[in-house]
Amino acid sequence: MNFKQVEAFRAVMMTRSMTTAAGLLHTSQPNVSRWIALLEKTLGFVLFQRVGTRIIPTPEAEAFYADVERAFIGLESLNDSASSIRRRGTGLLRVGAVGSITQCVLPDAIRLFREKHSDIPVVVNTGGSDAVAKWLATGVCDIGFCSLHTDLPGLRYERINTTHGAAIVPRAHPLAARAVLTPADFRDQDFISLPAGSFNRAAIDRHFPDDTRVLSIETPYATTICSMVGKGLGVSIVNPVVPRALGIAELSEIPFSEKVEFHSYAVTSEHHPVNSLARRMADCVRETFAALERPLPAR
């Protein structure tokens, strides 16, 4: 028994005609007759009797047809499932991201994602780059976005954005009128810094070998730094994506003369397939980063 034979039997049962069934299957009437004969041989009972020009299903055929129809309903269900997967992906997207991306990039990225996948639930987990890596390695998340590589094996890192650190100062601060700030301009200034020992902190501090800054506040989140600068608590150097996304009116972004690179990566696992929803979210995150690369307009 093969699918062609069963399909031919179903078509004949539906049309009560070998000729009409052949048209439905886009084949010839002799082919349909041959498939039915082969099916009868396999089943061991007669399926149709001829009465004049008509064919009449036998009781055995009627009983067999009930099971065939249930099977075809199952196949149609599989078609519907495949269509849903093509349209919606696996039905749930699990994202892991570091705090700055969660707060400053993902909101707009998810808005773009919703334009094509309005009915897909998105679960967002926030943690450091190490935590994001672990979530990907263990299958907790489908895709991750972080700022640093980790040593965890089995992960793929794709750089999706690189920006150069910018100085941020309160809008009423004397330095706000400068076109560019150099390390010397930070002399005796209250400086709000990332944590000691962090990669990005080291990338900033290397430009201050004879450090004359006043390291007054330390915090791990660039969003917190921006809020504090906006409140007049000090000055800092951050990934400019963060103040641009936050849009804090009391804060000014000024180019920093030295090169401080901030990288962002999309992370996937080599052991878990990347579904279409995760790929789409990565595209939306790239698009959002691109929009945030434009400096804040002068106020």
C-alpha atoms as an extended CHARMM CRD file, in Angstrom:
* protein
*
       299  EXT
         1         1  MET       CA              0.0000000000        0.0000000000        0.0000000000  PROA      1               0.0000000000
         2         2  ASN       CA              1.3160000000        3.4410000000       -0.8880000000  PROA      2               0.0000000000
         3         3  PHE       CA              0.0570000000        6.9910000000       -0.7060000000  PROA      3               0.0000000000
         4         4  LYS       CA             -0.9480000000        7.1610000000       -4.3880000000  PROA      4               0.0000000000
         5         5  GLN       CA             -3.1950000000        4.1360000000       -4.0060000000  PROA      5               0.0000000000
         6         6  VAL       CA             -4.8700000000        5.4940000000       -0.8820000000  PROA      6               0.0000000000
         7         7  GLU       CA             -5.2370000000        8.9340000000       -2.4700000000  PROA      7               0.0000000000
         8         8  ALA       CA             -6.8890000000        7.3630000000       -5.5240000000  PROA      8               0.0000000000
         9         9  PHE       CA             -9.2800000000        5.3650000000       -3.3050000000  PROA      9               0.0000000000
        10        10  ARG       CA            -10.2520000000        8.5390000000       -1.4130000000  PROA      10              0.0000000000
        11        11  ALA       CA            -10.8760000000       10.4330000000       -4.6550000000  PROA      11              0.0000000000
        12        12  VAL       CA            -13.1140000000        7.6590000000       -5.9980000000  PROA      12              0.0000000000
        13        13  MET       CA            -15.0500000000        7.5190000000       -2.7240000000  PROA      13              0.0000000000
        14        14  MET       CA            -15.5700000000       11.2720000000       -2.8650000000  PROA      14              0.0000000000
        15        15  THR       CA            -16.6390000000       11.4040000000       -6.5500000000  PROA      15              0.0000000000
        16        16  ARG       CA            -18.0770000000        7.8980000000       -7.0940000000  PROA      16              0.0000000000
        17        17  SER       CA            -16.3680000000        7.9510000000      -10.4900000000  PROA      17              0.0000000000
        18        18  MET       CA            -12.9990000000        6.6790000000      -11.7240000000  PROA      18              0.0000000000
        19        19  THR       CA            -12.9660000000        9.2890000000      -14.4940000000  PROA      19              0.0000000000
        20        20  THR       CA            -13.8130000000       12.2280000000      -12.2020000000  PROA      20              0.0000000000
        21        21  ALA       CA            -11.3200000000       10.9940000000       -9.6430000000  PROA      21              0.0000000000
        22        22  ALA       CA             -8.6420000000       10.9340000000      -12.3590000000  PROA      22              0.0000000000
        23        23  GLY       CA             -9.3680000000       14.5690000000      -13.1750000000  PROA      23              0.0000000000
        24        24  LEU       CA             -9.1650000000       15.4800000000       -9.4970000000  PROA      24              0.0000000000
        25        25  LEU       CA             -5.7540000000       13.8220000000       -9.2540000000  PROA      25              0.0000000000
        26        26  HSD       CA             -4.5290000000       15.1870000000      -12.5980000000  PROA      26              0.0000000000
        27        27  THR       CA             -3.9070000000       11.7230000000      -13.9880000000  PROA      27              0.0000000000
        28        28  SER       CA             -5.6040000000        9.2330000000      -16.3260000000  PROA      28              0.0000000000
        29        29  GLN       CA             -8.5400000000        6.9340000000      -15.5920000000  PROA      29              0.0000000000
        30        30  PRO       CA             -6.4550000000        3.7680000000      -16.2950000000  PROA      30              0.0000000000
        31        31  ASN       CA             -3.9400000000        4.8990000000      -13.6440000000  PROA      31              0.0000000000
        32        32  VAL       CA             -6.7210000000        5.2800000000      -11.0760000000  PROA      32              0.0000000000
        33        33  SER       CA             -8.1290000000        1.8330000000      -11.9600000000  PROA      33              0.0000000000
        34        34  ARG       CA             -4.6650000000        0.3050000000      -11.6430000000  PROA      34              0.0000000000
        35        35  TRP       CA             -4.0150000000        1.9210000000       -8.2420000000  PROA      35              0.0000000000
        36        36  ILE       CA             -7.3780000000        0.7210000000       -6.9390000000  PROA      36              0.0000000000
        37        37  ALA       CA             -6.6790000000       -2.8340000000       -8.1510000000  PROA      37              0.0000000000
        38        38  LEU       CA             -3.2680000000       -2.8240000000       -6.4410000000  PROA      38              0.0000000000
        39        39  LEU       CA             -4.8280000000       -1.5140000000       -3.2420000000  PROA      39              0.0000000000
        40        40  GLU       CA             -7.4890000000       -4.2310000000       -3.2960000000  PROA      40              0.0000000000
        41        41  LYS       CA             -4.7540000000       -6.8470000000       -3.7130000000  PROA      41              0.0000000000
        42        42  THR       CA             -2.8800000000       -5.4420000000       -0.7360000000  PROA      42              0.0000000000
        43        43  LEU       CA             -5.9760000000       -5.1610000000        1.4590000000  PROA      43              0.0000000000
        44        44  GLY       CA             -7.3600000000       -8.5570000000        0.5170000000  PROA      44              0.0000000000
        45        45  PHE       CA            -10.9170000000       -7.4090000000       -0.1490000000  PROA      45              0.0000000000
        46        46  VAL       CA            -12.9410000000       -5.7670000000       -2.9140000000  PROA      46              0.0000000000
        47        47  LEU       CA            -13.4950000000       -2.0380000000       -2.6520000000  PROA      47              0.0000000000
        48        48  PHE       CA            -15.9560000000       -1.2920000000       -5.4820000000  PROA      48              0.0000000000
        49        49  GLN       CA            -18.6400000000       -3.1610000000       -7.4410000000  PROA      49              0.0000000000
        50        50  ARG       CA            -19.8550000000       -2.0550000000      -10.8590000000  PROA      50              0.0000000000
        51        51  VAL       CA            -23.6210000000       -1.7030000000      -11.3470000000  PROA      51              0.0000000000
        52        52  GLY       CA            -24.1530000000       -0.6550000000      -14.9600000000  PROA      52              0.0000000000
        53        53  THR       CA            -22.1400000000        2.5160000000      -15.4530000000  PROA      53              0.0000000000
        54        54  ARG       CA            -21.9200000000        3.2290000000      -11.7440000000  PROA      54              0.0000000000
        55        55  ILE       CA            -19.4330000000        2.0040000000       -9.1440000000  PROA      55              0.0000000000
        56        56  ILE       CA            -20.7100000000        1.1800000000       -5.6760000000  PROA      56              0.0000000000
        57        57  PRO       CA            -18.4260000000        1.0310000000       -2.6190000000  PROA      57              0.0000000000
        58        58  THR       CA            -18.5530000000       -2.2450000000       -0.7150000000  PROA      58              0.0000000000
        59        59  PRO       CA            -19.2190000000       -2.2470000000        3.0610000000  PROA      59              0.0000000000
        60        60  GLU       CA            -15.5050000000       -2.9740000000        3.5180000000  PROA      60              0.0000000000
        61        61  ALA       CA            -14.6910000000        0.1230000000        1.4530000000  PROA      61              0.0000000000
        62        62  GLU       CA            -16.9820000000        2.2880000000        3.5960000000  PROA      62              0.0000000000
        63        63  ALA       CA            -15.3010000000        1.0340000000        6.7700000000  PROA      63              0.0000000000
        64        64  PHE       CA            -11.8150000000        1.5630000000        5.3250000000  PROA      64              0.0000000000
        65        65  TYR       CA            -12.7800000000        5.0310000000        4.0670000000  PROA      65              0.0000000000
        66        66  ALA       CA            -13.5680000000        6.1910000000        7.6080000000  PROA      66              0.0000000000
        67        67  ASP       CA             -9.9840000000        5.4730000000        8.6740000000  PROA      67              0.0000000000
        68        68  VAL       CA             -8.5730000000        6.9940000000        5.4730000000  PROA      68              0.0000000000
        69        69  GLU       CA            -10.5010000000       10.1960000000        6.0680000000  PROA      69              0.0000000000
        70        70  ARG       CA             -9.2090000000       10.4470000000        9.6270000000  PROA      70              0.0000000000
        71        71  ALA       CA             -5.6710000000       10.0660000000        8.2880000000  PROA      71              0.0000000000
        72        72  PHE       CA             -6.1730000000       12.8060000000        5.6830000000  PROA      72              0.0000000000
        73        73  ILE       CA             -7.6100000000       15.1110000000        8.3220000000  PROA      73              0.0000000000
        74        74  GLY       CA             -4.3670000000       14.5320000000       10.2190000000  PROA      74              0.0000000000
        75        75  LEU       CA             -2.3540000000       15.4170000000        7.1140000000  PROA      75              0.0000000000
        76        76  GLU       CA             -4.3420000000       18.6150000000        6.6740000000  PROA      76              0.0000000000
        77        77  SER       CA             -3.6160000000       19.4240000000       10.3030000000  PROA      77              0.0000000000
        78        78  LEU       CA              0.0980000000       18.9630000000        9.5740000000  PROA      78              0.0000000000
        79        79  ASN       CA             -0.2120000000       21.3640000000        6.6340000000  PROA      79              0.0000000000
        80        80  ASP       CA             -1.8650000000       23.9110000000        8.9180000000  PROA      80              0.0000000000
        81        81  SER       CA              0.8950000000       23.4180000000       11.4730000000  PROA      81              0.0000000000
        82        82  ALA       CA              3.6050000000       23.9330000000        8.8370000000  PROA      82              0.0000000000
        83        83  SER       CA              1.8760000000       27.0580000000        7.6080000000  PROA      83              0.0000000000
        84        84  SER       CA              1.7120000000       28.4080000000       11.1550000000  PROA      84              0.0000000000
        85        85  ILE       CA              5.4000000000       27.6930000000       11.7070000000  PROA      85              0.0000000000
        86        86  ARG       CA              6.3030000000       29.4580000000        8.4370000000  PROA      86              0.0000000000
        87        87  ARG       CA              4.2370000000       32.4370000000        9.5040000000  PROA      87              0.0000000000
        88        88  ARG       CA              4.9410000000       32.5280000000       13.2230000000  PROA      88              0.0000000000
        89        89  GLY       CA              8.0430000000       30.4310000000       13.8460000000  PROA      89              0.0000000000
        90        90  THR       CA              7.9740000000       28.1510000000       16.8770000000  PROA      90              0.0000000000
        91        91  GLY       CA              5.4140000000       30.3310000000       18.6470000000  PROA      91              0.0000000000
        92        92  LEU       CA              7.5870000000       31.7850000000       21.4420000000  PROA      92              0.0000000000
        93        93  LEU       CA             10.7790000000       33.8320000000       21.3720000000  PROA      93              0.0000000000
        94        94  ARG       CA             13.0950000000       33.7900000000       24.3930000000  PROA      94              0.0000000000
        95        95  VAL       CA             15.6610000000       36.6030000000       24.4720000000  PROA      95              0.0000000000
        96        96  GLY       CA             18.5490000000       37.1860000000       26.8730000000  PROA      96              0.0000000000
        97        97  ALA       CA             20.2930000000       40.5650000000       26.9550000000  PROA      97              0.0000000000
        98        98  VAL       CA             22.5380000000       42.7690000000       29.0350000000  PROA      98              0.0000000000
        99        99  GLY       CA             20.8780000000       45.6530000000       30.8550000000  PROA      99              0.0000000000
       100       100  SER       CA             21.7930000000       48.4560000000       28.4580000000  PROA      100             0.0000000000
       101       101  ILE       CA             20.4000000000       46.5530000000       25.4700000000  PROA      101             0.0000000000
       102       102  THR       CA             17.2970000000       45.4780000000       27.3770000000  PROA      102             0.0000000000
       103       103  GLN       CA             16.4860000000       49.0290000000       28.3810000000  PROA      103             0.0000000000
       104       104  CYS       CA             17.7080000000       51.0330000000       25.3990000000  PROA      104             0.0000000000
       105       105  VAL       CA             17.5250000000       48.8250000000       22.3060000000  PROA      105             0.0000000000
       106       106  LEU       CA             15.0370000000       46.0020000000       22.8220000000  PROA      106             0.0000000000
       107       107  PRO       CA             11.9190000000       48.1880000000       23.2800000000  PROA      107             0.0000000000
       108       108  ASP       CA             12.2320000000       49.6150000000       19.7630000000  PROA      108             0.0000000000
       109       109  ALA       CA             13.4990000000       46.3070000000       18.3800000000  PROA      109             0.0000000000
       110       110  ILE       CA             10.4570000000       44.4850000000       19.7550000000  PROA      110             0.0000000000
       111       111  ARG       CA              8.2100000000       47.1710000000       18.2910000000  PROA      111             0.0000000000
       112       112  LEU       CA              9.7420000000       46.4680000000       14.8610000000  PROA      112             0.0000000000
       113       113  PHE       CA              9.4340000000       42.7100000000       15.4970000000  PROA      113             0.0000000000
       114       114  ARG       CA              5.7320000000       43.1350000000       16.3240000000  PROA      114             0.0000000000
       115       115  GLU       CA              5.0780000000       44.6780000000       12.9210000000  PROA      115             0.0000000000
       116       116  LYS       CA              5.4730000000       41.2080000000       11.3680000000  PROA      116             0.0000000000
       117       117  HSD       CA              4.8530000000       38.9510000000       14.3640000000  PROA      117             0.0000000000
       118       118  SER       CA              2.1670000000       40.6870000000       16.4090000000  PROA      118             0.0000000000
       119       119  ASP       CA              0.9440000000       37.4630000000       18.0180000000  PROA      119             0.0000000000
       120       120  ILE       CA              4.2810000000       36.0280000000       19.1690000000  PROA      120             0.0000000000
       121       121  PRO       CA              4.9810000000       36.1340000000       22.9150000000  PROA      121             0.0000000000
       122       122  VAL       CA              8.4790000000       37.4300000000       23.7160000000  PROA      122             0.0000000000
       123       123  VAL       CA             10.2020000000       36.5120000000       26.9960000000  PROA      123             0.0000000000
       124       124  VAL       CA             13.1130000000       38.8250000000       27.9240000000  PROA      124             0.0000000000
       125       125  ASN       CA             15.7310000000       37.8150000000       30.4880000000  PROA      125             0.0000000000
       126       126  THR       CA             18.2320000000       40.4320000000       31.6810000000  PROA      126             0.0000000000
       127       127  GLY       CA             21.6890000000       39.7450000000       33.0960000000  PROA      127             0.0000000000
       128       128  GLY       CA             25.3750000000       40.2500000000       32.5210000000  PROA      128             0.0000000000
       129       129  SER       CA             27.2300000000       38.9220000000       29.4860000000  PROA      129             0.0000000000
       130       130  ASP       CA             28.1940000000       35.7700000000       31.4380000000  PROA      130             0.0000000000
       131       131  ALA       CA             24.5760000000       35.0710000000       32.3260000000  PROA      131             0.0000000000
       132       132  VAL       CA             23.4450000000       35.6150000000       28.7340000000  PROA      132             0.0000000000
       133       133  ALA       CA             26.0900000000       33.1590000000       27.5430000000  PROA      133             0.0000000000
       134       134  LYS       CA             24.9240000000       30.5120000000       30.0280000000  PROA      134             0.0000000000
       135       135  TRP       CA             21.2930000000       30.9500000000       28.9570000000  PROA      135             0.0000000000
       136       136  LEU       CA             22.2620000000       30.3210000000       25.3350000000  PROA      136             0.0000000000
       137       137  ALA       CA             24.4910000000       27.3660000000       26.1630000000  PROA      137             0.0000000000
       138       138  THR       CA             21.7400000000       25.6540000000       28.1680000000  PROA      138             0.0000000000
       139       139  GLY       CA             18.8910000000       26.4100000000       25.7550000000  PROA      139             0.0000000000
       140       140  VAL       CA             17.0940000000       28.7800000000       28.1330000000  PROA      140             0.0000000000
       141       141  CYS       CA             17.1070000000       31.4820000000       25.4380000000  PROA      141             0.0000000000
       142       142  ASP       CA             16.8330000000       31.3360000000       21.6480000000  PROA      142             0.0000000000
       143       143  ILE       CA             19.0750000000       34.3480000000       21.0880000000  PROA      143             0.0000000000
       144       144  GLY       CA             21.1300000000       36.6560000000       23.2530000000  PROA      144             0.0000000000
       145       145  PHE       CA             22.5850000000       40.1420000000       23.0110000000  PROA      145             0.0000000000
       146       146  CYS       CA             25.6490000000       41.0620000000       25.0300000000  PROA      146             0.0000000000
       147       147  SER       CA             28.6130000000       43.4120000000       25.1290000000  PROA      147             0.0000000000
       148       148  LEU       CA             31.4540000000       40.9470000000       25.7610000000  PROA      148             0.0000000000
       149       149  HSD       CA             32.6980000000       37.5550000000       24.5650000000  PROA      149             0.0000000000
       150       150  THR       CA             32.8970000000       34.8350000000       27.2020000000  PROA      150             0.0000000000
       151       151  ASP       CA             35.0000000000       31.6740000000       27.3400000000  PROA      151             0.0000000000
       152       152  LEU       CA             31.9630000000       29.3970000000       27.3740000000  PROA      152             0.0000000000
       153       153  PRO       CA             32.3130000000       26.8810000000       24.4990000000  PROA      153             0.0000000000
       154       154  GLY       CA             29.6970000000       26.1110000000       21.8600000000  PROA      154             0.0000000000
       155       155  LEU       CA             28.5320000000       29.6640000000       21.2550000000  PROA      155             0.0000000000
       156       156  ARG       CA             28.5690000000       31.8530000000       18.1460000000  PROA      156             0.0000000000
       157       157  TYR       CA             29.1760000000       35.5940000000       18.5300000000  PROA      157             0.0000000000
       158       158  GLU       CA             28.2440000000       37.9720000000       15.7290000000  PROA      158             0.0000000000
       159       159  ARG       CA             29.1930000000       41.6040000000       16.1850000000  PROA      159             0.0000000000
       160       160  ILE       CA             26.1220000000       43.6650000000       15.3630000000  PROA      160             0.0000000000
       161       161  ASN       CA             27.2360000000       47.1100000000       16.4980000000  PROA      161             0.0000000000
       162       162  THR       CA             30.3670000000       49.0710000000       17.4060000000  PROA      162             0.0000000000
       163       163  THR       CA             30.2140000000       52.6090000000       18.7470000000  PROA      163             0.0000000000
       164       164  HSD       CA             32.8060000000       54.9910000000       20.1730000000  PROA      164             0.0000000000
       165       165  GLY       CA             32.4280000000       56.2540000000       23.7070000000  PROA      165             0.0000000000
       166       166  ALA       CA             31.0310000000       59.7480000000       24.1790000000  PROA      166             0.0000000000
       167       167  ALA       CA             31.3110000000       62.1220000000       27.0990000000  PROA      167             0.0000000000
       168       168  ILE       CA             28.1040000000       63.0240000000       28.8990000000  PROA      168             0.0000000000
       169       169  VAL       CA             27.7270000000       66.0670000000       31.1440000000  PROA      169             0.0000000000
       170       170  PRO       CA             24.8010000000       67.9060000000       32.7140000000  PROA      170             0.0000000000
       171       171  ARG       CA             23.3040000000       70.3720000000       30.2520000000  PROA      171             0.0000000000
       172       172  ALA       CA             24.0700000000       73.3050000000       32.5590000000  PROA      172             0.0000000000
       173       173  HSD       CA             27.6800000000       72.1920000000       33.1380000000  PROA      173             0.0000000000
       174       174  PRO       CA             30.4940000000       74.4850000000       31.8760000000  PROA      174             0.0000000000
       175       175  LEU       CA             31.8580000000       71.6310000000       29.7320000000  PROA      175             0.0000000000
       176       176  ALA       CA             28.5520000000       71.3620000000       27.8470000000  PROA      176             0.0000000000
       177       177  ALA       CA             29.6190000000       74.1940000000       25.5490000000  PROA      177             0.0000000000
       178       178  ARG       CA             32.7100000000       72.3070000000       24.3090000000  PROA      178             0.0000000000
       179       179  ALA       CA             32.7420000000       70.7320000000       20.8360000000  PROA      179             0.0000000000
       180       180  VAL       CA             35.0560000000       67.9020000000       21.9640000000  PROA      180             0.0000000000
       181       181  LEU       CA             36.2940000000       66.7940000000       25.3800000000  PROA      181             0.0000000000
       182       182  THR       CA             39.8240000000       65.5170000000       26.0120000000  PROA      182             0.0000000000
       183       183  PRO       CA             41.1010000000       63.5830000000       29.0460000000  PROA      183             0.0000000000
       184       184  ALA       CA             42.5260000000       66.8460000000       30.4440000000  PROA      184             0.0000000000
       185       185  ASP       CA             39.0280000000       68.3770000000       30.5280000000  PROA      185             0.0000000000
       186       186  PHE       CA             37.9870000000       65.8660000000       33.1960000000  PROA      186             0.0000000000
       187       187  ARG       CA             40.5310000000       67.1760000000       35.7270000000  PROA      187             0.0000000000
       188       188  ASP       CA             38.9090000000       67.5770000000       39.1580000000  PROA      188             0.0000000000
       189       189  GLN       CA             35.5030000000       66.5870000000       37.7730000000  PROA      189             0.0000000000
       190       190  ASP       CA             33.2170000000       64.2300000000       39.6950000000  PROA      190             0.0000000000
       191       191  PHE       CA             33.2720000000       61.1590000000       37.4790000000  PROA      191             0.0000000000
       192       192  ILE       CA             30.5740000000       58.4740000000       37.5400000000  PROA      192             0.0000000000
       193       193  SER       CA             32.2380000000       55.2350000000       36.5290000000  PROA      193             0.0000000000
       194       194  LEU       CA             31.5520000000       51.6370000000       35.5850000000  PROA      194             0.0000000000
       195       195  PRO       CA             32.7470000000       49.0270000000       38.1350000000  PROA      195             0.0000000000
       196       196  ALA       CA             36.4670000000       48.5380000000       38.7360000000  PROA      196             0.0000000000
       197       197  GLY       CA             37.7650000000       45.4560000000       36.9310000000  PROA      197             0.0000000000
       198       198  SER       CA             35.1670000000       45.5430000000       34.1630000000  PROA      198             0.0000000000
       199       199  PHE       CA             36.3270000000       45.4480000000       30.5430000000  PROA      199             0.0000000000
       200       200  ASN       CA             34.6890000000       48.7200000000       29.5170000000  PROA      200             0.0000000000
       201       201  ARG       CA             35.9490000000       50.4840000000       32.6470000000  PROA      201             0.0000000000
       202       202  ALA       CA             39.5030000000       49.4610000000       31.7000000000  PROA      202             0.0000000000
       203       203  ALA       CA             38.9830000000       50.7070000000       28.1320000000  PROA      203             0.0000000000
       204       204  ILE       CA             38.0740000000       54.1450000000       29.5100000000  PROA      204             0.0000000000
       205       205  ASP       CA             40.6470000000       54.3180000000       32.3180000000  PROA      205             0.0000000000
       206       206  ARG       CA             43.6120000000       53.6570000000       30.0050000000  PROA      206             0.0000000000
       207       207  HSD       CA             43.1410000000       57.1920000000       28.6450000000  PROA      207             0.0000000000
       208       208  PHE       CA             43.7110000000       58.6090000000       32.1320000000  PROA      208             0.0000000000
       209       209  PRO       CA             47.1990000000       57.3360000000       33.0860000000  PROA      209             0.0000000000
       210       210  ASP       CA             47.7670000000       60.2670000000       35.4560000000  PROA      210             0.0000000000
       211       211  ASP       CA             44.2170000000       60.2210000000       36.6820000000  PROA      211             0.0000000000
       212       212  THR       CA             43.0230000000       63.5800000000       37.9650000000  PROA      212             0.0000000000
       213       213  ARG       CA             39.3300000000       62.7190000000       37.8900000000  PROA      213             0.0000000000
       214       214  VAL       CA             37.3460000000       62.5090000000       41.1090000000  PROA      214             0.0000000000
       215       215  LEU       CA             35.8810000000       58.9910000000       40.9970000000  PROA      215             0.0000000000
       216       216  SER       CA             32.8120000000       59.8170000000       43.0270000000  PROA      216             0.0000000000
       217       217  ILE       CA             30.2390000000       57.1540000000       42.0710000000  PROA      217             0.0000000000
       218       218  GLU       CA             30.5610000000       53.6280000000       40.6720000000  PROA      218             0.0000000000
       219       219  THR       CA             27.6670000000       51.6550000000       39.1440000000  PROA      219             0.0000000000
       220       220  PRO       CA             27.4290000000       48.7520000000       36.6640000000  PROA      220             0.0000000000
       221       221  TYR       CA             24.6680000000       50.1890000000       34.4980000000  PROA      221             0.0000000000
       222       222  ALA       CA             25.1430000000       52.8760000000       31.8410000000  PROA      222             0.0000000000
       223       223  THR       CA             21.4520000000       53.7640000000       32.1460000000  PROA      223             0.0000000000
       224       224  THR       CA             22.0160000000       54.5970000000       35.8340000000  PROA      224             0.0000000000
       225       225  ILE       CA             25.0930000000       56.6360000000       34.9520000000  PROA      225             0.0000000000
       226       226  CYS       CA             23.0820000000       58.6750000000       32.4500000000  PROA      226             0.0000000000
       227       227  SER       CA             20.3110000000       59.3240000000       34.9820000000  PROA      227             0.0000000000
       228       228  MET       CA             22.8460000000       60.4670000000       37.5660000000  PROA      228             0.0000000000
       229       229  VAL       CA             24.6040000000       62.7570000000       35.1150000000  PROA      229             0.0000000000
       230       230  GLY       CA             21.2360000000       64.2250000000       34.2040000000  PROA      230             0.0000000000
       231       231  LYS       CA             20.6810000000       64.9570000000       37.9040000000  PROA      231             0.0000000000
       232       232  GLY       CA             23.9490000000       66.8860000000       38.0390000000  PROA      232             0.0000000000
       233       233  LEU       CA             25.8770000000       64.3180000000       40.0910000000  PROA      233             0.0000000000
       234       234  GLY       CA             28.8880000000       64.2050000000       37.8100000000  PROA      234             0.0000000000
       235       235  VAL       CA             30.1820000000       63.5300000000       34.3060000000  PROA      235             0.0000000000
       236       236  SER       CA             31.0730000000       60.2930000000       32.5190000000  PROA      236             0.0000000000
       237       237  ILE       CA             31.9790000000       58.4460000000       29.3300000000  PROA      237             0.0000000000
       238       238  VAL       CA             29.4840000000       55.8810000000       28.0520000000  PROA      238             0.0000000000
       239       239  ASN       CA             28.2820000000       54.0230000000       25.0100000000  PROA      239             0.0000000000
       240       240  PRO       CA             26.3750000000       56.8360000000       23.2330000000  PROA      240             0.0000000000
       241       241  VAL       CA             23.5510000000       54.4830000000       22.3040000000  PROA      241             0.0000000000
       242       242  VAL       CA             22.3710000000       54.6770000000       25.9170000000  PROA      242             0.0000000000
       243       243  PRO       CA             21.8430000000       58.4630000000       26.2920000000  PROA      243             0.0000000000
       244       244  ARG       CA             20.4010000000       58.6440000000       22.7820000000  PROA      244             0.0000000000
       245       245  ALA       CA             17.8220000000       55.9920000000       23.6150000000  PROA      245             0.0000000000
       246       246  LEU       CA             16.9750000000       57.5070000000       26.9930000000  PROA      246             0.0000000000
       247       247  GLY       CA             16.6500000000       61.0410000000       25.6300000000  PROA      247             0.0000000000
       248       248  ILE       CA             17.3110000000       62.7320000000       28.9950000000  PROA      248             0.0000000000
       249       249  ALA       CA             16.7300000000       66.4590000000       28.4690000000  PROA      249             0.0000000000
       250       250  GLU       CA             19.1210000000       67.5350000000       31.2270000000  PROA      250             0.0000000000
       251       251  LEU       CA             22.0820000000       65.6930000000       29.6560000000  PROA      251             0.0000000000
       252       252  SER       CA             24.5000000000       66.7160000000       26.8890000000  PROA      252             0.0000000000
       253       253  GLU       CA             26.4570000000       64.2540000000       24.7420000000  PROA      253             0.0000000000
       254       254  ILE       CA             29.8750000000       65.4870000000       23.5760000000  PROA      254             0.0000000000
       255       255  PRO       CA             32.4330000000       63.6000000000       21.4390000000  PROA      255             0.0000000000
       256       256  PHE       CA             35.4200000000       62.2390000000       23.3640000000  PROA      256             0.0000000000
       257       257  SER       CA             38.7900000000       62.8170000000       21.7220000000  PROA      257             0.0000000000
       258       258  GLU       CA             40.1220000000       59.3270000000       22.4870000000  PROA      258             0.0000000000
       259       259  LYS       CA             38.9950000000       56.0170000000       21.0040000000  PROA      259             0.0000000000
       260       260  VAL       CA             36.8850000000       53.9050000000       23.3510000000  PROA      260             0.0000000000
       261       261  GLU       CA             35.0600000000       51.1240000000       21.5480000000  PROA      261             0.0000000000
       262       262  PHE       CA             31.8220000000       49.5710000000       22.8000000000  PROA      262             0.0000000000
       263       263  HSD       CA             30.8220000000       46.3760000000       21.0230000000  PROA      263             0.0000000000
       264       264  SER       CA             27.4810000000       44.5840000000       20.9500000000  PROA      264             0.0000000000
       265       265  TYR       CA             27.0360000000       40.9660000000       19.8840000000  PROA      265             0.0000000000
       266       266  ALA       CA             24.2250000000       38.6290000000       18.9190000000  PROA      266             0.0000000000
       267       267  VAL       CA             24.8270000000       35.2610000000       20.5720000000  PROA      267             0.0000000000
       268       268  THR       CA             23.4880000000       31.8940000000       19.4380000000  PROA      268             0.0000000000
       269       269  SER       CA             24.2810000000       28.3110000000       20.3630000000  PROA      269             0.0000000000
       270       270  GLU       CA             26.0910000000       25.8990000000       18.0830000000  PROA      270             0.0000000000
       271       271  HSD       CA             24.0560000000       23.0850000000       19.6290000000  PROA      271             0.0000000000
       272       272  HSD       CA             20.5670000000       24.5370000000       19.1110000000  PROA      272             0.0000000000
       273       273  PRO       CA             19.1280000000       25.5830000000       15.7300000000  PROA      273             0.0000000000
       274       274  VAL       CA             18.4530000000       29.2870000000       15.2390000000  PROA      274             0.0000000000
       275       275  ASN       CA             14.7820000000       29.6820000000       14.3530000000  PROA      275             0.0000000000
       276       276  SER       CA             13.2900000000       32.2990000000       12.0660000000  PROA      276             0.0000000000
       277       277  LEU       CA             11.9450000000       34.3460000000       14.9820000000  PROA      277             0.0000000000
       278       278  ALA       CA             15.4200000000       34.6920000000       16.5080000000  PROA      278             0.0000000000
       279       279  ARG       CA             16.8750000000       35.7370000000       13.1570000000  PROA      279             0.0000000000
       280       280  ARG       CA             14.1370000000       38.3240000000       12.7490000000  PROA      280             0.0000000000
       281       281  MET       CA             14.7960000000       39.7340000000       16.2330000000  PROA      281             0.0000000000
       282       282  ALA       CA             18.5120000000       40.0230000000       15.4360000000  PROA      282             0.0000000000
       283       283  ASP       CA             17.6120000000       42.0450000000       12.3300000000  PROA      283             0.0000000000
       284       284  CYS       CA             15.3680000000       44.3120000000       14.4070000000  PROA      284             0.0000000000
       285       285  VAL       CA             18.1310000000       44.8790000000       16.9640000000  PROA      285             0.0000000000
       286       286  ARG       CA             20.5690000000       45.7920000000       14.1720000000  PROA      286             0.0000000000
       287       287  GLU       CA             18.0350000000       48.2230000000       12.7240000000  PROA      287             0.0000000000
       288       288  THR       CA             17.5000000000       49.8500000000       16.1130000000  PROA      288             0.0000000000
       289       289  PHE       CA             21.2410000000       50.2100000000       16.6990000000  PROA      289             0.0000000000
       290       290  ALA       CA             21.5700000000       51.8400000000       13.2690000000  PROA      290             0.0000000000
       291       291  ALA       CA             18.8890000000       54.3870000000       14.1760000000  PROA      291             0.0000000000
       292       292  LEU       CA             20.6460000000       55.1560000000       17.4680000000  PROA      292             0.0000000000
       293       293  GLU       CA             23.9710000000       55.8120000000       15.7470000000  PROA      293             0.0000000000
       294       294  ARG       CA             22.7160000000       59.2730000000       14.8480000000  PROA      294             0.0000000000
       295       295  PRO       CA             23.8510000000       61.8070000000       17.5120000000  PROA      295             0.0000000000
       296       296  LEU       CA             21.2770000000       63.5840000000       19.6580000000  PROA      296             0.0000000000
       297       297  PRO       CA             20.1620000000       66.9080000000       18.1150000000  PROA      297             0.0000000000
       298       298  ALA       CA             21.3590000000       70.0540000000       19.8260000000  PROA      298             0.0000000000
       299       299  ARG       CA             18.7930000000       71.5860000000       22.1880000000  PROA      299             0.0000000000
